[in-house]
Amino acid sequence: MESMKTVSYSLDEETAKGIDSIAKKAKLSRSDVVRTMYARMQLEQTFEEMEAQASQLLKKLGLETEDDVAAYAKSKT
């Protein structure tokens, strides 16, 4: 198993209670909740970066709508 590092963060009361509530409902530790939230935020950031790259490519290809993309894809098959 990966080694763990103990860290300490200050949270406002509402955030701390929210994490505790999520942990209790999901039957997870607070650490598991924070790790899961971090992983989700990483995925979201990756998706946003991919979306930005795709948007640039679509713009270069002159594809503005879903119909444009569908027609382009159909022309390539």
N, C-alpha and C positions, 0 to 999 in steps of 0.2 A: 504494500500500500504506500501511496505517496506520503511523504512526511508533511506534517501540519505545523503551521506557525500560529501561535496565539497572538492576536492583535486586540487592541482596545480602541473603540470609537465612541464618540459622544453622539447621542441621538436625542432628539426632542421626545417628549413623553408620548406624543401621538404615534410617532414612527416606531418607538420601542414597543408600545402596546400592539400596534398593527403586526409587527414581526412575531410577537408572542402569540397573537391570535391565529395567524396563518400557520405557525408551527404546530400549535395545538390541534387545529382542524385537520392538518395534513399528517399529523403524527410524525413530525420531523423535529430535529433539534433546530435551535435558532441559527446555528452555524450552517446547517443544511439549507435553510431558507435563504440565508445571505448568499451562499455559494450558488444556489439555483438562480437567484435574482441576477447575480453577476454574469452567469453563463447566458441568461436570456438577453441581458443588455449587450453582451459581446455579439450574440447572434444578430440582434437588431442593428447594431452598428455595422456589422459585415453586410447585412442585407441593404442598408442605406448606401454603403459604398458601392456595392454591386449595381444598385439601381441608378446611381449617379453615372457610373461607367456605361451602363446600358443606354441611358438617356443620351449621352454624348454620341455613342455609336449610332443610335437611331436618328439623331439629328443629322449626322454626317451622311447617312443613307437617304435622308429626306423622308423618313417614315414618321408621320405625326399621329396617326390613328391606329386603332387595332385592325381596321380594315386594310390600311396600308401594309402593316406587318403581315397580315394573312396573305395578301396578294403577293408580297415579296417572297414569303416562304413557299407559296404555291409555285412561283416562277422558278424556284431553285430545285424543285423535285422532278 
